[in-house]
Amino acid sequence: MGRLAGRRLRKFFKTRLEADTYAEQQRIAKANQGAAAFSIDDKLRIEALEARRLLQPYGTSLIKAAKYYIKHAKPKGGQKTMFELAEEVLETKEKAGRRQATVDNYRILFAPQRKCTS
C-alpha cells in the first residue's frame, strides 16, 4: 500500500482473494488520483502550496482549514442585519412571556442611537 507520513501501511485479510481484490482497488485509486493531480492548474497548485506553508505552524491540513471556514463563514441562521436580529430577539422574548416592561427595555436598548444636538 505504500507509505503515509513516512510509515509503511499494512492491511491484513482472511483470504488471498480478498487481499488481491483490495490491492487491485488500491492500484486503480492510486492511478486515478495521480491522473487527477495532473489536471490541477498552476494557480491552484501554487495556492495549495502557500496554504500548506501558512497552516504548517498550526499542525493542520488544507481539508481541516476548508471545513473550519465553511462552518464559520456563513452562520446557520443565515445572514441578518442587526435590526432583523433585534426584531427576532424581541419576538422571542414576547413569545417566552416576558413582562411588557422587559420587552420595552430591550426595544430601547436595540433602538438606533441618535446624536444629541443641543
C-alpha positions as CSV (number, residue, x, y, z in Angstrom):
1,M,0.0,0.0,0.0
2,G,3.0,2.3,0.1
3,R,3.8,4.9,2.8
4,L,1.9,7.6,4.6
5,A,3.8,10.2,6.6
6,G,6.9,8.0,6.3
7,R,5.3,4.9,7.8
8,R,4.6,1.8,5.8
9,L,0.8,0.9,5.7
10,R,-0.2,-2.7,6.1
11,K,-3.6,-4.3,6.0
12,F,-4.4,-8.0,6.7
13,F,-7.1,-10.2,5.1
14,K,-8.6,-13.6,5.8
15,T,-8.1,-14.9,2.2
16,R,-5.8,-14.3,-0.7
17,L,-8.7,-13.3,-2.9
18,E,-9.7,-10.5,-0.6
19,A,-6.2,-9.3,-0.4
20,D,-5.8,-9.4,-4.2
21,T,-9.1,-7.6,-4.8
22,Y,-8.2,-4.9,-2.3
23,A,-4.8,-4.4,-3.8
24,E,-6.3,-4.0,-7.3
25,Q,-8.8,-1.4,-6.0
26,Q,-5.9,0.5,-4.4
27,R,-3.9,0.4,-7.6
28,I,-6.9,1.8,-9.6
29,A,-7.5,4.5,-6.9
30,K,-3.8,5.5,-7.0
31,A,-3.8,5.7,-10.8
32,N,-7.0,7.8,-10.8
33,Q,-5.6,10.2,-8.1
34,G,-2.4,10.5,-9.9
35,A,-4.2,11.4,-13.2
36,A,-6.3,13.9,-11.3
37,A,-3.2,15.6,-9.8
38,F,-2.1,16.5,-13.3
39,S,-5.4,18.2,-14.1
40,I,-4.8,20.8,-11.3
41,D,-4.0,24.2,-12.9
42,D,-0.9,26.1,-11.9
43,K,-2.8,28.8,-9.9
44,L,-4.5,26.1,-7.7
45,R,-1.2,24.3,-7.2
46,I,0.6,27.5,-6.1
47,E,-2.3,28.4,-3.8
48,A,-2.3,24.9,-2.2
49,L,1.4,25.1,-1.6
50,E,1.1,28.6,0.0
51,A,-1.9,27.5,2.1
52,R,0.0,24.4,3.4
53,R,3.0,26.6,4.3
54,L,0.7,29.0,6.2
55,L,-1.0,26.2,8.1
56,Q,2.1,24.1,8.9
57,P,2.9,26.0,12.1
58,Y,-0.6,25.2,13.4
59,G,-0.3,21.5,12.6
60,T,-3.5,21.4,10.5
61,S,-4.3,20.5,6.9
62,L,-6.0,22.2,4.0
63,I,-9.0,20.0,4.4
64,K,-9.4,20.9,8.1
65,A,-9.0,24.6,7.3
66,A,-11.6,24.4,4.5
67,K,-14.1,22.6,6.7
68,Y,-13.5,25.2,9.5
69,Y,-14.0,28.0,7.0
70,I,-17.2,26.5,5.7
71,K,-18.6,26.0,9.2
72,H,-17.8,29.6,10.3
73,A,-18.1,31.6,7.1
74,K,-21.9,31.6,7.0
75,P,-24.0,31.3,10.1
76,K,-26.6,28.6,10.4
77,G,-29.4,31.1,10.7
78,G,-28.3,32.9,7.5
79,Q,-27.2,36.5,7.2
80,K,-29.2,39.1,9.0
81,T,-28.9,42.7,9.7
82,M,-28.6,43.9,13.3
83,F,-32.1,45.3,13.1
84,E,-33.5,42.0,11.8
85,L,-31.7,40.2,14.7
86,A,-33.0,42.7,17.2
87,E,-36.6,42.2,16.0
88,E,-36.2,38.4,16.2
89,V,-34.9,38.7,19.8
90,L,-37.9,40.9,20.7
91,E,-40.4,38.4,19.2
92,T,-38.7,35.6,21.1
93,K,-38.8,37.5,24.4
94,E,-42.5,38.2,23.9
95,K,-43.3,34.6,23.0
96,A,-41.4,33.5,26.1
97,G,-43.9,35.5,28.2
98,R,-41.5,38.2,29.4
99,R,-43.2,41.2,31.0
100,Q,-44.0,44.1,28.7
101,A,-41.7,46.4,30.7
102,T,-38.8,43.9,30.0
103,V,-39.6,43.8,26.3
104,D,-39.8,47.6,26.2
105,N,-36.4,47.9,27.8
106,Y,-35.0,45.6,25.1
107,R,-36.6,47.7,22.5
108,I,-34.9,50.8,23.9
109,L,-31.6,49.1,24.0
110,F,-31.9,47.9,20.4
111,A,-33.1,51.3,19.1
112,P,-30.6,53.2,16.9
113,Q,-28.6,55.7,18.9
114,R,-29.3,59.3,18.0
115,K,-26.8,62.1,18.5
116,C,-28.0,64.9,20.8
117,T,-27.9,68.3,19.0
118,S,-28.2,70.8,21.8
